[in-house]
Amino acid sequence: MSKKLENNGLWESSRMMLPQHREALLNRHHEIPSLRSSHPKKEDIELIRDYILLPIMYTLVTKKISEVKLSSETLKSLYAKAAQVLAANIYKDLSKVKQEMMEKEIRVFNEEKHEDILELHYAYRDYEDRLIITKEYMKAEISKRLARYTDSLIINLSKM
């Protein structure tokens, strides 16, 4: 046997494969990842969730600021200022999410609210799909995220 056919020499031998065929085969291998990347990744779906949840969180916190300012609570200025810092952090994260969505070509173009669900239609490059989020999930997730924002605020205050 020829040495060219050893160690997968079949593919390396110019006698067995025309250069045009080899080039076409290599091009096919390069096209496959681009087809797979047309579907959103887990991180991209999380971006869409953040895009939906962060404005709701921001609204909740700003409403609480107004309520605290009108209350007769002794430490209302402390509570209001802490809530303002939370709102600023949430708004900053929302701006980052929007920027990242623009860079990744993700668009949410239709929201439908039903009794206990929120249905979102989104486009990720050429791929279109929908994401369904239940109100129970939103409540639980918002609660967890607000706790994380509060914890980071407390950590930053304790460092001072």
KAGICOR-V344576 format. One record per backbone hydrogen bond with DSSP energy under -1.0 kcal/mol. NH is the residue of the N-H (numbers start at 0). CO is the residue of the C=O. If there is no record, write none. Layout:
{{NH & CO} {NH & CO}}
This chain:
{{4 & 1} {5 & 2} {10 & 7} {12 & 8} {16 & 12} {21 & 17} {22 & 18} {23 & 19} {24 & 20} {25 & 21} {26 & 22} {27 & 23} {28 & 24} {29 & 25} {30 & 26} {31 & 27} {34 & 30} {35 & 31} {36 & 32} {37 & 34} {38 & 35} {44 & 40} {45 & 41} {46 & 42} {47 & 43} {48 & 44} {49 & 45} {50 & 46} {51 & 47} {52 & 48} {53 & 49} {56 & 52} {57 & 53} {58 & 54} {59 & 55} {60 & 56} {61 & 57} {62 & 58} {63 & 59} {64 & 60} {65 & 61} {66 & 62} {67 & 63} {68 & 64} {69 & 65} {75 & 72} {78 & 74} {79 & 75} {80 & 76} {81 & 77} {82 & 78} {83 & 79} {84 & 80} {85 & 81} {86 & 82} {87 & 83} {88 & 84} {89 & 85} {90 & 86} {91 & 87} {92 & 88} {93 & 89} {94 & 90} {95 & 91} {96 & 92} {97 & 93} {98 & 94} {99 & 95} {100 & 96} {101 & 97} {102 & 98} {103 & 99} {105 & 100} {106 & 122} {108 & 120} {109 & 120} {111 & 118} {113 & 116} {117 & 132} {118 & 111} {119 & 130} {120 & 109} {121 & 128} {122 & 106} {123 & 126} {124 & 104} {126 & 123} {128 & 121} {130 & 119} {132 & 117} {134 & 115} {137 & 133} {138 & 134} {139 & 135} {140 & 136} {141 & 137} {142 & 138} {143 & 139} {144 & 140} {145 & 141} {146 & 142} {147 & 143} {148 & 144} {149 & 145} {150 & 146} {151 & 147} {152 & 148} {153 & 149} {154 & 150} {155 & 151} {156 & 152} {157 & 153} {158 & 154}}
